[in-house]
Amino acid sequence: MAHIQVPEGIPGIRSLVMYRPDTGQHLYALAQALLRNESPLSEAERELIATFVSSLNDCHFCAGSHAAAARFLLGKDKELVDQVIADYQTAPVSDKMKALLTIAKHVQQDARTVSEELVADARQHGATDRDIHDTVLIAATFCLFNRYVDGLASLTPTDPAAYEAMGERMGTLGYVMPKPVV
Amino acid sequence: MPHISLPEHLPGITGLLEYRLDTALPIRELTQILLRGESTLTPGERELIATLVSARNETRFCTAAHTKAADLLLGDDETARAVKQDYETAPVSEKMKALLAIAAHAQRSGKDVTPEAVERAKRAGATDREIHDTVLITALFCLYNKYVDGLASVTPTDPVYYQRLGERIVQGYKRPPGGFPVPPKM
């Protein structure tokens, strides 16, 4: 059960933004800008970073829902998601993506350990300032979402079908505030 | 030196927020509502939560900025210092101690917020909204701290800088109309 009285039967972040929509609208706007607005990283790549960080934070709701969004966006390459979660160093992603995931991992653990060497390695594989900026901000933002979702013990569905539906919604509609309960 | 090219006259978080405005807007709006909007926690109490989280993440820029904001809002420079050292013995209410304990748990991991910690806060009179806001302020400052440290933005050492910044954020977190123009060369 959640630590506070949120709308019943509503999972994860949705129950929290329905509890306080005036802050929730900006959280959804941030997710939409970061994961769907123009960026040198594809939507699927950004969802992979979100999934990876949520998985490192052991946040089942965020990891499950963003993994589903990444699978939806990747289509026939969807098995990539589980490979990245299991071991991104051996997953079939570009060297640039591996270097960016390493930066994301350091942001998740202790952002002060993002070293000049890690950044230089990403640049050597073609990463630009914007790639590096967006990777750090996505990782930092999911450290927010993961703490919010688990810190209030919001409802985490266990049925994989529930996540598949969320992934399709996130992959098509993006991040749209849920309608208030009437 | 920052990991990416940022405006030289804007250290700390400011240059990062100017670097990408479409993501900065919801971050600023969220901070404004959460730290300055209507709440049963005073702006000073909310700045204490931001200060504790930033101190535990060891982000010097955010710690100095929000310590100064808390000092100005509370009218003393003792409370924030004591909260950073040991909030259990700091001169704050039992309810604030319990909320700061929740913040200390959530700073490590959302999963570390125990039912016992929440129960303690409720016994001390904390409402659901206060517990919600404490967790969200903590989560938001983990974002800020990681954003600032992860891109190695510049941390000024001059106390005058933090005095001015503290005075600015006491007024609020929205972007000034016209942004932050480069100051004229002397």
HADDOCK unambig.tbl for C-alpha pairs under 7 A between the chains (distance, minus, plus):
assign (segid A and resid 3 and name CA) (segid B and resid 118 and name CA) 6.91 0.50 0.50
assign (segid A and resid 4 and name CA) (segid B and resid 128 and name CA) 5.34 0.50 0.50
assign (segid A and resid 23 and name CA) (segid B and resid 30 and name CA) 5.71 0.50 0.50
assign (segid A and resid 23 and name CA) (segid B and resid 33 and name CA) 6.82 0.50 0.50
assign (segid A and resid 26 and name CA) (segid B and resid 26 and name CA) 4.83 0.50 0.50
assign (segid A and resid 26 and name CA) (segid B and resid 29 and name CA) 6.79 0.50 0.50
assign (segid A and resid 26 and name CA) (segid B and resid 30 and name CA) 5.73 0.50 0.50
assign (segid A and resid 27 and name CA) (segid B and resid 26 and name CA) 6.93 0.50 0.50
assign (segid A and resid 29 and name CA) (segid B and resid 26 and name CA) 6.13 0.50 0.50
assign (segid A and resid 30 and name CA) (segid B and resid 23 and name CA) 5.78 0.50 0.50
assign (segid A and resid 30 and name CA) (segid B and resid 26 and name CA) 5.52 0.50 0.50
assign (segid A and resid 30 and name CA) (segid B and resid 27 and name CA) 6.94 0.50 0.50
assign (segid A and resid 33 and name CA) (segid B and resid 22 and name CA) 6.45 0.50 0.50
assign (segid A and resid 33 and name CA) (segid B and resid 23 and name CA) 5.81 0.50 0.50
assign (segid A and resid 34 and name CA) (segid B and resid 23 and name CA) 6.36 0.50 0.50
assign (segid A and resid 107 and name CA) (segid B and resid 146 and name CA) 6.09 0.50 0.50
assign (segid A and resid 107 and name CA) (segid B and resid 150 and name CA) 5.81 0.50 0.50
assign (segid A and resid 111 and name CA) (segid B and resid 146 and name CA) 5.14 0.50 0.50
assign (segid A and resid 111 and name CA) (segid B and resid 149 and name CA) 5.30 0.50 0.50
assign (segid A and resid 111 and name CA) (segid B and resid 150 and name CA) 4.53 0.50 0.50
assign (segid A and resid 112 and name CA) (segid B and resid 149 and name CA) 5.11 0.50 0.50
assign (segid A and resid 112 and name CA) (segid B and resid 150 and name CA) 5.95 0.50 0.50
assign (segid A and resid 114 and name CA) (segid B and resid 150 and name CA) 5.62 0.50 0.50
assign (segid A and resid 116 and name CA) (segid B and resid 3 and name CA) 6.99 0.50 0.50
assign (segid A and resid 119 and name CA) (segid B and resid 3 and name CA) 6.98 0.50 0.50
assign (segid A and resid 129 and name CA) (segid B and resid 4 and name CA) 5.35 0.50 0.50
assign (segid A and resid 136 and name CA) (segid B and resid 147 and name CA) 6.34 0.50 0.50
assign (segid A and resid 136 and name CA) (segid B and resid 150 and name CA) 6.19 0.50 0.50
assign (segid A and resid 137 and name CA) (segid B and resid 147 and name CA) 5.86 0.50 0.50
assign (segid A and resid 140 and name CA) (segid B and resid 143 and name CA) 4.54 0.50 0.50
assign (segid A and resid 140 and name CA) (segid B and resid 146 and name CA) 5.45 0.50 0.50
assign (segid A and resid 140 and name CA) (segid B and resid 147 and name CA) 5.91 0.50 0.50
assign (segid A and resid 141 and name CA) (segid B and resid 143 and name CA) 5.41 0.50 0.50
assign (segid A and resid 143 and name CA) (segid B and resid 142 and name CA) 6.66 0.50 0.50
assign (segid A and resid 143 and name CA) (segid B and resid 143 and name CA) 6.31 0.50 0.50
assign (segid A and resid 144 and name CA) (segid B and resid 139 and name CA) 4.29 0.50 0.50
assign (segid A and resid 144 and name CA) (segid B and resid 140 and name CA) 5.56 0.50 0.50
assign (segid A and resid 144 and name CA) (segid B and resid 142 and name CA) 6.18 0.50 0.50
assign (segid A and resid 144 and name CA) (segid B and resid 143 and name CA) 5.50 0.50 0.50
assign (segid A and resid 146 and name CA) (segid B and resid 110 and name CA) 6.61 0.50 0.50
assign (segid A and resid 147 and name CA) (segid B and resid 106 and name CA) 6.23 0.50 0.50
assign (segid A and resid 147 and name CA) (segid B and resid 109 and name CA) 6.09 0.50 0.50
assign (segid A and resid 147 and name CA) (segid B and resid 110 and name CA) 4.00 0.50 0.50
assign (segid A and resid 147 and name CA) (segid B and resid 139 and name CA) 5.59 0.50 0.50
assign (segid A and resid 148 and name CA) (segid B and resid 110 and name CA) 6.63 0.50 0.50
assign (segid A and resid 148 and name CA) (segid B and resid 135 and name CA) 6.19 0.50 0.50
assign (segid A and resid 148 and name CA) (segid B and resid 136 and name CA) 5.79 0.50 0.50
assign (segid A and resid 148 and name CA) (segid B and resid 139 and name CA) 5.98 0.50 0.50
assign (segid A and resid 150 and name CA) (segid B and resid 110 and name CA) 4.57 0.50 0.50
assign (segid A and resid 150 and name CA) (segid B and resid 111 and name CA) 5.38 0.50 0.50
assign (segid A and resid 151 and name CA) (segid B and resid 106 and name CA) 5.92 0.50 0.50
assign (segid A and resid 151 and name CA) (segid B and resid 110 and name CA) 3.82 0.50 0.50
assign (segid A and resid 151 and name CA) (segid B and resid 111 and name CA) 5.84 0.50 0.50
assign (segid A and resid 151 and name CA) (segid B and resid 113 and name CA) 5.45 0.50 0.50
assign (segid A and resid 151 and name CA) (segid B and resid 135 and name CA) 6.37 0.50 0.50
